[in-house]
Amino acid sequence: MHVLQALFLSRRPATAFVIVGLFWGCFAAYVPEVKARLGVSDATFGLLLLCNALGLVSSMVLAPRLDRILGSRGMQIASVCFAFSLLLPGFAPNALTFGISMTIVGAASGLADVLMNARVSELEESHSRPLMNANHAMFSVGYAASAIASGFAREALITPGMAFFCVALIIFVLSAFLYLPVRYNSTVAPGKVSYPFWPIVICGLIVLVAFMTEATVETWSALHIERTLHGRAAEGAMGPAMLGITMAIGRFSGQAVSQMFSDTKVIILATLVAAVGALLAALAPTPFWAYVGFGILGLGVSVIGPLGLALVGKSVPNHLRTEAISLVAVMGFSGFFLAPSIMGIVSEFHGLRVAFICAAALSLTAIPLTLLLRRL
């Protein structure tokens, strides 16, 4: 009941989370095919994904100003831009055009990310209840459904361009439901109240670690199953799909758990679960055990990022919320593209098993950060 109430209260930003999840689930399932068509190595493909980070960080820096300009139509406009940007990477004929395309996709995705998280934080303030986990769960629902459908689409020999086009059409239709009046839209000059610097930095690092761990699985899990464990295309797509399914379950559960336990306790326990899952996926002898590992990782990592964003939303005055979330988002969401690049280099020299072991070690760094945040 708590989850359904939370989703009803935040139904419009929840739709935006589904929208973003739809594309990234489709993209994750099509990574092996996109990479093969470009004809690049693991390291080069990982570096190409940094173009996405460039666009994402640039738009997130500008997001507070754009939020003031776009107002209540912000999520709608960002989603429409996102839909049009998806038409580019699926038809990119070479690495250069793919990199440029992903820069544009990253910019549109980054703007949507900041605005929808800011709207959820405002609703948390106005309704005095946690909503962030339920909304991030809707991203996972969209991600998992899209990844599964894309696996079947690959088996049916549907090209990446056509698949991304279909996702863009769905996003364009859903954007009609995203109008939401803005309650606190940075109407007071930021200089009148200073940012709580250290909570923002630490929350940003916690979100960064969580999203880097998540991004490693999203980008490389299908390749790990197909190349390391010799699975078929549909079996490879089940890697990111399993992550999305268990992340949705974890975030819906986290919505209820966050009302009973402190956010820092939940983050520490979730980090340990995520590390175990990443290690199991790395050592898996068959696709089945890889699915189990990705599923455990998804349950753990699912709540860390949303709780980090929720914590920073609670630590600043209302009129600074979008700016603060934007700063944390710049740090955290860049992990979605730094991790695939770094893990691509690791995979190039040591293989994907070692890359997932590194992901397990990386996730554990969230524990000392959380302990430091609790002291502050």
HELIX and SHEET records of a PDB file:
HELIX    1   1 HIS A    2  LEU A    9  1                                   8    
HELIX    2   2 ARG A   11  LEU A   38  1                                  28    
HELIX    3   3 ASP A   42  LEU A   48  1                                   7    
HELIX    4   4 LEU A   50  LEU A   70  1                                  21    
HELIX    5   5 GLY A   71  ARG A   73  5                                   3    
HELIX    6   6 GLY A   74  SER A   85  1                                  12    
HELIX    7   7 PRO A   89  PHE A   91  5                                   3    
HELIX    8   8 ALA A   95  HIS A  127  1                                  33    
HELIX    9   9 MET A  132  GLU A  155  1                                  24    
HELIX   10  10 PRO A  160  LEU A  174  1                                  15    
HELIX   11  11 SER A  175  PHE A  177  5                                   3    
HELIX   12  12 PRO A  190  LYS A  192  5                                   3    
HELIX   13  13 PHE A  197  LEU A  223  1                                  27    
HELIX   14  14 HIS A  224  THR A  228  3                                   5    
HELIX   15  15 ALA A  233  VAL A  257  1                                  25    
HELIX   16  16 ASP A  263  LEU A  283  1                                  21    
HELIX   17  17 PRO A  287  VAL A  301  1                                  15    
HELIX   18  18 ILE A  304  LYS A  314  1                                  11    
HELIX   19  19 ASN A  318  LEU A  320  5                                   3    
HELIX   20  20 ARG A  321  PHE A  333  1                                  13    
HELIX   21  21 GLY A  335  HIS A  350  1                                  16    
HELIX   22  22 LEU A  352  LEU A  364  1                                  13    
HELIX   23  23 ALA A  366  ARG A  375  1                                  10    
END                                                                             
